[in-house]
Amino acid sequence: MKTFLFDIGHVLVDFDFDQLFSILSEQSGESRFSFSEEDEAQRDAVERGLISDEEWVAYLNRAKGFDWSLDDLVGIWRDLFTVNETGYGLFRKAIGSGVQVYTLSNIAQHHMDAIEANWNGFFNGATGLFLSYEVGARKPNPDIYRHALDALGVSGADCFFLDDLPENVEAARSLGINAHRFIPANHGAVLREAAAFFDWS
């Protein structure tokens, strides 16, 4: 059976890292905040489920001088997220068409909590969710794609995958997945390709 795989960030929901860094800069007192190599390593760890959200918050408090609770972190992301109307509209259309619909996303539990707190039932109707913090791998690592294909029991050719990052699209294509980059400039083409792939009327 043909399967639709959706990335979440910048496909179903949008956010602005510059806005996040502005918040972090204000709270840390750094004039121009950016993630260090260790910060990135810890972010990678929380999105692969190697550390908990609580450990991620504790790290930020220790490294940046914050005094956050997990609720504070979720609240920041609640303010950052907005719905990508085009991507989410396609997500709901796919679900309504009876297609198998999954997410395949680099994400942490606190991101999911923020989305669900903003829009209760946001993922309702999806066949399932492949989330990096549960899988233990992040795109573009091939392990996350192989995990999805193995769990689905389908070939890459039977999957239609959308992601905003070119490296994630190329990694998926290297495993035979029918992958497309989802950015504003090509929304129209992607919608047509999806309709043709699934033979929607």
LINHU-V574431 format. One record per backbone hydrogen bond with DSSP energy under -1.0 kcal/mol. NH is the residue of the N-H (numbers start at 0). CO is the residue of the C=O. If there is no record, write none. Layout:
BEGIN
nh | co
NH | CO
NH | CO
END
This chain:
BEGIN
nh | co
2 | 157
3 | 99
4 | 159
5 | 101
6 | 161
9 | 12
10 | 7
11 | 7
12 | 7
13 | 81
19 | 15
20 | 16
21 | 17
22 | 18
23 | 19
24 | 20
25 | 21
26 | 22
27 | 23
28 | 24
39 | 35
40 | 36
41 | 37
42 | 38
43 | 39
44 | 40
45 | 41
46 | 42
49 | 44
55 | 51
56 | 52
57 | 53
58 | 54
59 | 55
60 | 56
61 | 57
62 | 58
63 | 59
64 | 60
72 | 68
73 | 69
74 | 70
75 | 71
76 | 72
77 | 73
78 | 74
79 | 75
80 | 76
81 | 13
83 | 11
84 | 82
87 | 83
88 | 84
89 | 85
90 | 86
91 | 87
92 | 88
93 | 89
94 | 90
95 | 91
96 | 92
97 | 94
98 | 93
99 | 1
101 | 3
103 | 5
104 | 129
111 | 107
112 | 108
113 | 109
114 | 110
115 | 111
116 | 112
117 | 113
118 | 114
121 | 118
123 | 120
125 | 122
126 | 100
127 | 100
129 | 102
131 | 104
132 | 106
133 | 130
134 | 130
135 | 131
140 | 137
143 | 140
145 | 141
146 | 142
147 | 143
148 | 144
149 | 145
150 | 146
151 | 147
152 | 148
153 | 148
157 | 154
158 | 155
159 | 2
160 | 177
161 | 4
162 | 179
168 | 164
169 | 165
170 | 166
171 | 167
172 | 168
173 | 169
174 | 171
175 | 172
176 | 171
177 | 155
177 | 158
178 | 176
179 | 160
181 | 162
185 | 182
186 | 183
189 | 185
190 | 186
191 | 187
192 | 188
193 | 189
194 | 190
195 | 191
196 | 192
197 | 193
199 | 194
END
